């Protein structure tokens, strides 16, 4: 990755503080951003190097073209900081804010070459994160007033971007499911087949898991639910169940375990599932198929 470029005659003065990384760990974010920059830079930006004088300075604004939940501005700040520490980055809105079309999300000012080199990587990450945060907000807002049901994500994330995508879910008002295979016990259908039954799978997991770990088991029938409850599952994932079956599962469980609805979850089903009494609704679509938000980064004349 190239180092700082030679000094131009004039640089803009700061207009506000840079965006903070909040709970995102800077070393991890910087590593992710650096890899994205290396991928995009290749042997260098031949267009920028050919067209833009080394002494040129500019100011660029990132503007939302549609309504969105702002997310990822601190990550964009790190993109430009790693390219050129003299660039001045100013976040214009708070993370998690719902903003209308035409809102300026951030401004970056300084050496034009550095801004151009970082433009696509910064936008790719921010658009992805804003898209996820915006979709999550819609699911959260679909819950009935006063509902205690949580909207959660899944591990169906973009390889290498899980940290950022799960952060975006939180900025949208949702919650995170287990982060990786080692963070919780979740017995899925294939585990049940390989272990030769729900009871055997839960019994073996209970014997192996740390005392601090809860046991979650996926079921796709009420008979499997009864077996999972009898075997002592702490959490039961109701997989692809119709709403009336979910209601019956809640009645049968009677608070003996937490219930999670998952599979085929649409925005239209959220309210009914929450009213049925599940504790969580996990939505893979938040991260695996949510479109990027529409944001433009343009130089001021």
C-alpha positions as CSV (number, residue, x, y, z in Angstrom):
1,X,0.0,0.0,0.0
2,X,1.5,3.4,-0.9
3,X,2.7,5.8,1.7
4,X,1.7,9.5,2.0
5,X,2.1,11.5,-1.1
6,X,4.2,14.6,-1.4
7,X,2.8,17.8,0.2
8,X,0.5,20.0,-1.9
9,X,0.7,23.8,-1.4
10,X,-2.6,24.0,0.5
11,X,-4.7,21.6,2.5
12,X,-8.2,22.2,3.9
13,X,-8.6,23.0,7.6
14,X,-10.6,20.6,9.8
15,X,-14.3,21.2,10.1
16,X,-15.1,18.6,12.7
17,X,-13.8,15.6,14.6
18,X,-13.2,12.3,12.8
19,X,-15.6,9.4,13.2
20,X,-14.8,7.1,16.1
21,X,-14.8,3.3,15.7
22,X,-17.2,2.9,18.6
23,X,-17.1,-0.8,19.6
24,X,-15.2,-1.9,16.4
25,X,-11.6,-3.0,17.3
26,X,-9.3,-0.8,15.2
27,X,-6.6,-3.4,14.6
28,X,-9.1,-5.8,13.1
29,X,-10.8,-3.1,11.1
30,X,-7.5,-1.8,9.8
31,X,-6.4,-5.3,8.7
32,X,-9.7,-5.8,6.8
33,X,-9.5,-2.3,5.2
34,X,-5.8,-2.8,4.2
35,X,-6.7,-6.1,2.5
36,X,-9.5,-4.5,0.6
37,X,-7.2,-1.7,-0.5
38,X,-4.5,-4.1,-1.7
39,X,-7.1,-6.0,-3.7
40,X,-8.3,-2.8,-5.4
41,X,-5.0,-1.1,-5.9
42,X,-3.2,-3.8,-7.7
43,X,-0.1,-2.2,-9.3
44,X,-1.5,1.3,-8.6
45,X,-4.3,3.6,-9.8
46,X,-3.1,4.2,-13.4
47,X,-6.1,6.5,-14.2
48,X,-5.6,8.8,-11.2
49,X,-1.8,8.9,-11.6
50,X,-2.2,9.8,-15.3
51,X,-4.9,12.4,-14.9
52,X,-4.6,14.1,-11.5
53,X,-1.7,16.4,-10.6
54,X,0.1,15.2,-7.5
55,X,-0.4,18.6,-5.9
56,X,-4.2,18.7,-6.5
57,X,-6.5,19.0,-3.5
58,X,-10.3,18.4,-3.3
59,X,-13.3,18.0,-1.1
60,X,-15.7,15.1,-1.6
61,X,-19.1,14.5,-0.1
62,X,-20.9,11.1,0.4
63,X,-24.6,11.6,-0.1
64,X,-27.5,9.2,0.5
65,X,-29.6,8.9,-2.6
66,X,-32.4,7.1,-0.8
67,X,-33.6,6.9,2.8
68,X,-31.2,4.7,4.8
69,X,-29.8,4.0,8.3
70,X,-26.3,5.4,8.4
71,X,-23.7,2.9,9.2
72,X,-20.0,2.3,8.6
73,X,-18.8,5.9,8.6
74,X,-15.9,5.1,11.0
75,X,-14.8,2.3,8.7
76,X,-14.8,4.8,5.7
77,X,-12.7,7.1,7.9
78,X,-10.1,4.3,8.3
79,X,-9.9,3.7,4.6
80,X,-8.9,7.3,3.9
81,X,-6.6,7.4,7.0
82,X,-4.6,4.4,6.0
83,X,-4.1,5.9,2.5
84,X,-3.2,9.4,3.7
85,X,-3.1,10.5,7.3
86,X,-3.5,14.2,6.3
87,X,-6.9,13.7,4.8
88,X,-9.7,15.3,6.9
89,X,-12.7,13.1,7.4
90,X,-15.9,14.5,8.9
91,X,-18.9,12.4,9.7
92,X,-22.1,14.5,9.3
93,X,-24.6,12.1,10.9
94,X,-24.5,9.7,13.8
95,X,-24.2,5.9,13.4
96,X,-27.6,4.3,13.4
97,X,-29.5,7.5,12.4
98,X,-32.3,7.1,9.8
99,X,-31.7,9.8,7.2
100,X,-33.7,11.0,4.2
101,X,-32.4,11.1,0.6
102,X,-30.0,13.9,-0.1
103,X,-28.3,13.7,3.4
104,X,-24.6,14.2,3.5
105,X,-23.1,11.2,5.4
106,X,-19.5,12.3,5.5
107,X,-17.0,14.7,3.9
108,X,-13.4,13.9,3.1
109,X,-10.9,16.7,2.1
110,X,-7.3,16.8,1.1
111,X,-5.1,15.3,-1.6
112,X,-7.3,14.4,-4.5
113,X,-5.3,11.4,-5.5
114,X,-5.7,9.7,-2.1
115,X,-9.5,10.4,-2.1
116,X,-9.8,8.8,-5.6
117,X,-7.8,5.8,-4.6
118,X,-10.0,5.1,-1.5
119,X,-13.3,6.1,-3.0
120,X,-14.5,2.6,-4.2
121,X,-13.3,0.7,-1.1
122,X,-14.9,3.2,1.2
123,X,-18.2,3.2,-0.7
124,X,-18.3,-0.6,-1.0
125,X,-18.0,-1.0,2.7
126,X,-20.4,1.8,3.7
127,X,-23.0,0.9,1.2
128,X,-23.0,-2.7,2.4
129,X,-23.2,-1.7,6.0
130,X,-25.9,0.9,5.5
131,X,-27.9,-1.6,3.5
132,X,-27.8,-4.2,6.3
133,X,-28.6,-1.6,9.0
134,X,-31.5,-0.3,7.0
135,X,-33.0,-3.8,6.4
136,X,-32.6,-4.6,10.0
137,X,-34.4,-1.5,11.1
138,X,-37.4,-2.5,8.9
139,X,-37.6,-5.9,10.6
140,X,-37.3,-4.4,14.1
141,X,-40.0,-1.8,13.3
142,X,-42.3,-4.7,12.1
143,X,-42.4,-6.1,15.7
144,X,-45.6,-5.2,17.6
145,X,-45.3,-2.4,20.1
146,X,-44.0,-3.6,23.4
147,X,-42.8,-6.9,22.0
148,X,-39.8,-8.5,23.7
149,X,-39.0,-10.7,20.7
150,X,-35.5,-10.1,19.3
151,X,-34.6,-9.8,15.6
152,X,-31.2,-11.6,15.1
153,X,-28.8,-12.3,12.3
154,X,-27.2,-15.6,11.4
155,X,-23.8,-16.8,10.2
156,X,-24.9,-16.3,6.6
157,X,-22.4,-13.5,6.2
158,X,-20.0,-12.4,3.4
159,X,-16.7,-14.2,4.0
160,X,-14.2,-11.7,5.6
161,X,-16.9,-9.1,6.4
162,X,-18.7,-10.7,9.4
163,X,-17.4,-8.2,11.9
164,X,-18.7,-5.3,9.9
165,X,-22.0,-6.9,8.9
166,X,-22.9,-8.0,12.4
167,X,-22.0,-4.5,13.7
168,X,-24.4,-3.1,11.0
169,X,-27.2,-5.4,12.4
170,X,-26.7,-3.9,15.8
171,X,-26.8,-0.3,14.4
172,X,-30.1,-1.2,12.8
173,X,-31.5,-2.2,16.2
174,X,-31.1,-6.0,15.8
175,X,-29.1,-8.5,17.8
176,X,-26.4,-11.0,16.9
177,X,-26.7,-14.8,16.9
178,X,-23.6,-16.9,17.7
179,X,-20.5,-15.4,16.0
180,X,-18.7,-18.6,15.0
181,X,-18.8,-22.3,15.5
182,X,-16.9,-22.1,18.8
183,X,-19.1,-19.5,20.5
184,X,-22.2,-21.7,21.2
185,X,-23.6,-25.2,20.8
186,X,-26.2,-25.3,18.0
187,X,-27.4,-28.7,16.9
188,X,-28.7,-28.6,13.4
189,X,-30.5,-31.3,11.3
190,X,-27.3,-32.8,10.0
191,X,-25.9,-33.1,13.5
192,X,-29.1,-35.0,14.5
193,X,-28.7,-37.4,11.6
194,X,-25.0,-38.0,12.3
195,X,-25.7,-38.5,16.0
196,X,-28.7,-40.7,15.3
197,X,-31.3,-38.7,17.0
198,X,-32.2,-35.6,18.9
199,X,-31.8,-37.1,22.4
200,X,-28.4,-38.6,21.6
201,X,-27.2,-35.3,20.1
202,X,-28.3,-33.2,23.1
203,X,-26.9,-35.7,25.6
204,X,-23.5,-35.8,23.9
205,X,-23.4,-32.0,23.6
206,X,-24.3,-31.6,27.3
207,X,-21.5,-33.9,28.3
208,X,-19.0,-32.1,26.2
209,X,-20.0,-28.4,26.4
210,X,-18.6,-26.0,29.0
211,X,-20.9,-25.3,32.0
212,X,-21.3,-21.7,30.7
213,X,-22.7,-22.8,27.4
214,X,-26.3,-23.2,26.6
215,X,-27.5,-26.0,24.3
216,X,-29.6,-25.0,21.3
217,X,-31.3,-27.7,19.1
218,X,-33.0,-27.2,15.7
219,X,-36.3,-29.1,15.2
220,X,-38.7,-29.2,12.3
221,X,-41.6,-31.0,13.9
222,X,-43.6,-30.9,17.1
223,X,-42.4,-34.5,17.9
224,X,-38.8,-33.3,17.7
225,X,-39.7,-30.4,19.9
226,X,-41.1,-32.7,22.6
227,X,-37.9,-34.8,22.4
228,X,-35.6,-31.8,22.6
229,X,-37.5,-30.4,25.6
230,X,-37.4,-33.8,27.3
231,X,-33.6,-34.1,26.7
232,X,-33.1,-30.7,28.4
233,X,-32.4,-28.3,25.5
234,X,-32.0,-24.7,26.7
235,X,-33.0,-23.2,23.4
236,X,-35.0,-24.7,20.5
237,X,-34.8,-23.4,17.0
238,X,-38.2,-23.9,15.2
239,X,-37.1,-24.4,11.6
240,X,-39.4,-23.4,8.7
241,X,-42.6,-23.9,10.8
242,X,-45.9,-22.3,9.8
243,X,-47.3,-19.8,12.3
244,X,-49.9,-22.1,13.7
245,X,-47.3,-24.7,14.4
246,X,-45.1,-22.1,16.1
247,X,-48.1,-21.2,18.3
248,X,-48.5,-24.8,19.3
249,X,-44.8,-25.1,20.0
250,X,-45.0,-22.1,22.4
251,X,-47.9,-23.8,24.2
252,X,-46.0,-27.1,24.5
253,X,-42.8,-25.4,25.7
254,X,-44.5,-23.4,28.5
255,X,-41.3,-21.4,29.1
256,X,-39.1,-24.4,29.7
257,X,-36.8,-23.3,26.9
258,X,-36.2,-20.2,24.8
259,X,-37.8,-20.5,21.3
260,X,-36.2,-19.1,18.1
261,X,-38.2,-19.0,14.8
262,X,-36.0,-19.3,11.7
263,X,-36.2,-20.2,8.0
264,X,-38.4,-18.5,5.4
265,X,-38.8,-15.4,7.6
266,X,-40.3,-12.5,5.7
267,X,-41.1,-9.0,6.8
268,X,-44.8,-9.8,6.6
269,X,-44.5,-12.7,9.1
270,X,-42.6,-10.9,11.8
271,X,-45.5,-9.5,13.7
272,X,-47.4,-12.8,13.7
273,X,-44.4,-14.8,14.9
274,X,-43.7,-12.2,17.7
275,X,-47.4,-12.4,18.8
276,X,-47.1,-16.2,18.8
277,X,-44.6,-15.8,21.6
278,X,-41.2,-16.7,20.3
279,X,-38.2,-15.2,22.0
280,X,-36.1,-14.5,18.8
281,X,-36.6,-14.4,15.1
282,X,-33.4,-15.1,13.1
283,X,-33.2,-13.7,9.6
284,X,-30.5,-14.8,7.3
285,X,-31.6,-12.4,4.6
286,X,-30.3,-9.5,6.7
287,X,-26.7,-10.3,5.6
288,X,-26.9,-12.8,2.7
289,X,-29.2,-11.0,0.3
290,X,-29.8,-7.4,1.4
291,X,-28.9,-4.9,-1.4
292,X,-26.3,-2.3,-0.8
293,X,-27.6,1.2,0.0
294,X,-27.4,3.8,-2.8
295,X,-24.7,6.4,-1.9
296,X,-22.6,8.6,-4.1
297,X,-19.3,10.2,-3.4
298,X,-18.7,13.3,-5.5
299,X,-16.1,16.0,-5.7
300,X,-17.2,19.6,-5.1
301,X,-16.5,21.9,-8.1
